[in-house]
């Protein structure tokens, strides 16, 4: 994916692009094992302006109705509209990351999203002028189980604490602020997790070296399966019916709205000529929009909506 580029990509960029492909294999294997029926199909693609990626999709499984675990490493000239949006004078970029979204079949199993990415910007001589990481993991349940929410958040916290006790609460708050549908009175799409962006070496928020930033990303990746798979195992065999599927589809509709209207990764990919099929793999196979739908007061559906409207501290 990194051949024939006029840019002098750093050793860190090349190593990161290699690492995320190994992570992709590891995560896909674990999810296939959990599903026990479906397997990922792989689709390698190239970006005409520079770089490419590997899209891996699972569908119609016993546990996972649809999901994608994608890697991409792209580079080239940054479009003018993105230069203005990012407030940068630099014209050339490298961006690589792993992004995943998993939509389970059973409404009692939550949807999950995670990504880990690395950016470089270059000056007119081709030298690295700026670099940063971004990423995180977040959970979108359709029914609230407080023990699941605590487990997910606590696992992420334990992974981040060695890098600074201030990081989990700070990045948990950023996640609560980011994954919200502003056009629906700020309703969250789920119970959050952690989210961070533009974290540079020696950034005052994290105060980590470049090497530590990569270690921080690895810790987040390693925590992901430990945070999510125990929840899948607890909920995947719970009985459900049309009522639960109906609510799942309504909440999936809100997920679609966020991804198409607000998500930075979706917008960045589309505006830099990314592969549309890979970018939109995050969308669920089924979703529903019902005019002014409100769950019955006191119902499990209403309990989930209350948490989406008023985020809680889970640890």
C-alpha positions as CSV (number, residue, x, y, z in Angstrom):
1,X,0.0,0.0,0.0
2,X,3.0,2.3,0.5
3,X,4.9,1.8,-2.8
4,X,5.6,4.4,-5.5
5,X,5.0,7.4,-3.3
6,X,6.8,10.7,-3.9
7,X,6.6,11.5,-0.1
8,X,9.4,10.6,2.3
9,X,7.2,8.7,4.7
10,X,8.7,8.2,8.1
11,X,9.7,4.9,9.5
12,X,6.9,5.3,12.0
13,X,4.4,5.7,9.2
14,X,5.6,2.5,7.5
15,X,5.7,0.5,10.7
16,X,2.2,1.7,11.7
17,X,0.8,0.6,8.3
18,X,2.2,-2.8,8.9
19,X,1.0,-3.0,12.5
20,X,-2.6,-2.3,11.7
21,X,-2.7,-5.1,9.1
22,X,-1.6,-7.5,11.8
23,X,-4.2,-6.1,14.2
24,X,-6.9,-6.6,11.5
25,X,-6.0,-10.3,11.2
26,X,-6.1,-10.8,15.0
27,X,-9.5,-9.1,15.5
28,X,-11.1,-10.8,12.5
29,X,-10.0,-14.2,13.7
30,X,-11.4,-13.6,17.2
31,X,-14.7,-12.4,15.8
32,X,-15.0,-15.4,13.5
33,X,-14.3,-17.7,16.4
34,X,-17.1,-16.0,18.4
35,X,-19.6,-16.2,15.6
36,X,-18.8,-19.9,14.8
37,X,-20.5,-19.7,11.4
38,X,-19.6,-16.7,9.2
39,X,-16.2,-15.7,8.0
40,X,-14.7,-12.5,6.8
41,X,-14.2,-11.9,3.1
42,X,-11.3,-9.7,2.1
43,X,-11.2,-7.0,-0.6
44,X,-8.0,-5.2,-1.4
45,X,-8.3,-1.8,-3.0
46,X,-6.0,1.0,-4.3
47,X,-6.6,4.7,-4.1
48,X,-5.7,6.4,-7.5
49,X,-4.2,9.4,-5.7
50,X,-2.0,7.3,-3.5
51,X,-2.3,4.3,-1.1
52,X,-5.0,1.9,-0.5
53,X,-6.4,-0.6,2.0
54,X,-8.0,-3.9,2.9
55,X,-11.7,-4.2,3.6
56,X,-12.8,-7.2,5.5
57,X,-16.6,-7.8,5.8
58,X,-18.6,-10.4,7.8
59,X,-22.3,-10.9,7.0
60,X,-25.2,-13.2,7.9
61,X,-23.5,-14.9,10.8
62,X,-25.0,-16.7,13.7
63,X,-24.0,-13.8,16.0
64,X,-22.9,-11.0,13.7
65,X,-25.4,-9.8,11.2
66,X,-22.9,-7.4,9.5
67,X,-19.6,-6.0,10.3
68,X,-16.4,-4.6,8.9
69,X,-12.8,-4.5,10.0
70,X,-10.9,-2.2,7.6
71,X,-7.4,-0.9,7.3
72,X,-6.3,1.9,5.0
73,X,-3.0,3.8,4.4
74,X,-3.5,6.7,2.1
75,X,-1.3,9.7,1.2
76,X,-0.9,12.5,-1.3
77,X,-2.1,16.1,-1.6
78,X,-4.6,17.3,1.0
79,X,-7.7,18.9,-0.7
80,X,-8.0,22.6,-0.1
81,X,-11.3,22.2,1.8
82,X,-9.7,19.9,4.2
83,X,-6.6,22.1,4.6
84,X,-9.0,24.9,5.7
85,X,-11.0,22.6,7.9
86,X,-7.8,21.4,9.6
87,X,-6.3,24.9,9.8
88,X,-3.0,23.7,8.2
89,X,-0.7,25.3,5.6
90,X,0.8,21.9,4.7
91,X,-0.3,20.4,1.4
92,X,0.7,16.7,1.7
93,X,-0.5,14.1,4.1
94,X,-0.3,10.4,5.2
95,X,-3.2,8.8,7.1
96,X,-3.5,5.2,8.1
97,X,-5.8,3.4,10.5
98,X,-7.9,0.5,11.4
99,X,-11.6,1.1,11.7
100,X,-14.3,-1.4,12.7
101,X,-18.0,-1.6,13.2
102,X,-19.8,-4.7,14.3
103,X,-23.7,-5.1,14.2
104,X,-24.8,-8.2,16.0
105,X,-28.1,-10.0,15.1
106,X,-29.5,-10.3,18.6
107,X,-30.9,-6.9,19.9
108,X,-29.5,-7.7,23.3
109,X,-26.0,-7.7,22.0
110,X,-24.7,-4.1,21.5
111,X,-23.1,-2.7,18.3
112,X,-19.5,-1.7,18.8
113,X,-17.2,0.7,17.0
114,X,-13.5,1.2,17.4
115,X,-10.6,2.8,15.4
116,X,-7.0,3.7,15.8
117,X,-5.3,6.0,13.4
118,X,-2.1,8.0,12.7
119,X,-1.5,11.1,10.6
120,X,1.5,12.9,9.3
121,X,1.7,16.2,7.4
122,X,4.7,17.3,5.4
123,X,6.4,20.6,4.6
124,X,7.4,21.7,1.1
125,X,10.7,19.8,1.4
126,X,8.8,16.6,2.2
127,X,9.8,16.5,5.8
128,X,7.4,15.6,8.6
129,X,5.9,18.9,9.9
130,X,3.2,17.5,12.1
131,X,2.0,14.2,13.4
132,X,-0.7,12.9,15.7
133,X,-2.9,9.9,16.7
134,X,-6.6,9.5,17.2
135,X,-9.0,6.8,18.0
136,X,-11.1,5.1,20.7
137,X,-13.8,2.5,21.3
138,X,-17.5,3.0,22.0
139,X,-20.5,0.8,22.7
140,X,-24.0,1.2,21.3
141,X,-26.5,-1.1,23.1
142,X,-30.1,-1.4,22.3
143,X,-31.0,-2.6,25.8
144,X,-29.2,-1.4,28.8
145,X,-27.4,-3.8,31.1
146,X,-25.5,-1.8,33.6
147,X,-22.9,-4.6,34.3
148,X,-22.0,-4.6,30.7
149,X,-21.6,-0.8,30.6
150,X,-19.4,-1.0,33.7
151,X,-17.3,-3.8,32.3
152,X,-16.7,-2.1,28.9
153,X,-15.7,1.2,30.5
154,X,-13.6,-0.3,33.3
155,X,-11.6,-2.4,30.8
156,X,-10.8,0.7,28.7
157,X,-9.9,2.6,31.9
158,X,-7.5,-0.2,33.0
159,X,-5.8,-0.1,29.6
160,X,-5.3,3.7,29.7
161,X,-4.3,4.2,33.4
162,X,-0.7,3.2,33.0
163,X,-0.3,6.2,30.6
164,X,-1.9,8.7,32.9
165,X,-4.7,8.5,35.4
166,X,-6.2,11.6,33.8
167,X,-6.7,10.1,30.4
168,X,-9.7,7.9,30.8
169,X,-12.0,10.6,32.4
170,X,-10.8,13.1,29.8
171,X,-11.3,10.9,26.8
172,X,-14.5,9.5,28.2
173,X,-15.9,13.0,28.3
174,X,-14.7,13.7,24.8
175,X,-16.5,10.5,23.7
176,X,-19.7,11.7,25.4
177,X,-19.4,15.0,23.6
178,X,-18.5,13.6,20.2
179,X,-20.9,10.7,19.5
180,X,-24.1,12.8,19.8
181,X,-26.7,13.7,17.2
182,X,-26.8,17.4,17.6
183,X,-29.8,17.6,15.3
184,X,-31.7,15.5,17.8
185,X,-31.1,17.7,20.9
186,X,-27.7,16.1,21.5
187,X,-29.0,12.5,21.9
188,X,-26.1,10.1,22.2
189,X,-25.9,7.1,19.9
190,X,-25.0,4.8,22.8
191,X,-23.2,4.6,26.2
192,X,-19.9,5.9,24.9
193,X,-16.4,4.7,25.7
194,X,-13.3,6.8,24.9
195,X,-12.5,9.1,22.1
196,X,-9.4,11.2,21.3
197,X,-8.0,13.1,18.4
198,X,-5.1,15.3,17.4
199,X,-2.9,13.9,20.3
200,X,0.6,14.9,19.4
201,X,3.9,14.0,21.0
202,X,4.3,15.9,24.3
203,X,0.7,17.2,24.0
204,X,-0.2,18.8,27.3
205,X,-3.3,16.6,27.5
206,X,-1.4,13.4,27.5
207,X,2.3,14.3,27.7
208,X,3.5,11.2,25.9
209,X,6.4,10.7,23.6
210,X,5.8,9.4,20.0
211,X,6.9,5.9,21.1
212,X,4.5,6.1,24.1
213,X,1.7,7.2,21.8
214,X,2.1,4.1,19.7
215,X,2.1,2.0,22.9
216,X,-1.1,3.8,23.9
217,X,-2.7,2.8,20.6
218,X,-1.6,-0.8,21.1
219,X,-3.0,-0.9,24.6
220,X,-6.4,0.3,23.3
221,X,-6.4,-2.3,20.6
222,X,-5.6,-5.1,23.1
223,X,-8.3,-3.9,25.4
224,X,-11.0,-3.9,22.7
225,X,-11.6,-7.6,22.5
226,X,-11.4,-8.0,26.3
227,X,-14.0,-5.2,26.7
228,X,-16.5,-6.5,24.0
229,X,-16.4,-10.2,23.7
230,X,-17.5,-11.1,27.2
231,X,-20.6,-9.0,26.6
232,X,-21.3,-10.8,23.4
233,X,-21.0,-14.2,25.2
234,X,-23.4,-13.1,27.9
235,X,-26.1,-11.8,25.6
236,X,-26.0,-13.7,22.2
237,X,-28.3,-16.5,23.2
238,X,-31.0,-14.4,24.9
239,X,-34.4,-14.9,23.4
240,X,-35.9,-12.0,21.5
241,X,-38.9,-11.2,19.2
242,X,-40.3,-8.6,16.8
243,X,-40.6,-6.0,19.5
244,X,-36.9,-6.1,20.3
245,X,-36.0,-6.1,16.6
246,X,-38.2,-3.1,15.9
247,X,-36.5,-1.1,18.6
248,X,-33.1,-2.2,17.4
249,X,-33.9,-0.9,13.9
250,X,-35.0,2.4,15.3
251,X,-31.8,2.9,17.2
252,X,-29.8,1.7,14.2
253,X,-31.5,4.6,12.3
254,X,-29.9,7.0,14.8
255,X,-26.6,5.3,14.2
256,X,-26.9,5.9,10.5
257,X,-27.8,9.6,11.1
258,X,-24.6,10.2,13.1
259,X,-22.3,8.4,10.7
260,X,-23.6,10.3,7.6
261,X,-24.0,13.7,9.2
262,X,-21.4,14.1,11.9
263,X,-18.7,11.5,11.7
264,X,-15.3,13.0,10.9
265,X,-13.8,9.8,9.6
266,X,-16.7,9.3,7.1
267,X,-16.4,12.9,5.9
268,X,-12.6,12.7,5.7
269,X,-12.7,9.5,3.7
270,X,-15.3,10.8,1.2
271,X,-13.5,14.1,0.8
272,X,-10.1,12.6,0.1
273,X,-11.4,10.2,-2.6
274,X,-11.5,7.2,-0.3
275,X,-13.3,4.0,-1.3
276,X,-17.0,4.6,-0.8
277,X,-17.9,0.9,-0.2
278,X,-15.3,0.6,2.6
279,X,-16.2,4.0,4.2
280,X,-19.9,3.1,4.3
281,X,-19.4,-0.4,5.7
282,X,-20.3,1.0,9.1
283,X,-24.0,1.2,8.1
284,X,-26.3,-1.6,9.4
285,X,-28.2,-4.0,7.0
286,X,-31.5,-3.0,8.6
287,X,-32.7,0.3,10.0
288,X,-36.0,2.1,10.6
289,X,-37.3,5.6,10.9
290,X,-40.7,6.1,12.6
291,X,-42.2,9.5,12.8
292,X,-42.0,10.9,16.4
293,X,-41.6,7.5,17.9
294,X,-41.4,7.4,21.7
295,X,-40.9,4.2,23.8
296,X,-43.5,3.4,26.5
297,X,-42.6,5.1,29.8
298,X,-41.0,2.7,32.3
299,X,-40.0,0.3,29.5
300,X,-36.5,-1.2,28.9
301,X,-36.5,0.9,25.7
302,X,-37.2,4.1,27.7
303,X,-34.4,3.2,30.1
304,X,-31.9,3.0,27.2
305,X,-33.1,6.3,25.8
306,X,-32.7,8.0,29.2
307,X,-29.0,7.1,29.3
308,X,-28.6,8.3,25.7
309,X,-30.1,11.7,26.7
310,X,-28.2,11.9,30.0
311,X,-24.7,10.3,29.9
312,X,-23.6,8.6,33.1
313,X,-20.3,7.8,34.9
314,X,-19.8,4.0,34.7
315,X,-16.6,3.7,36.8
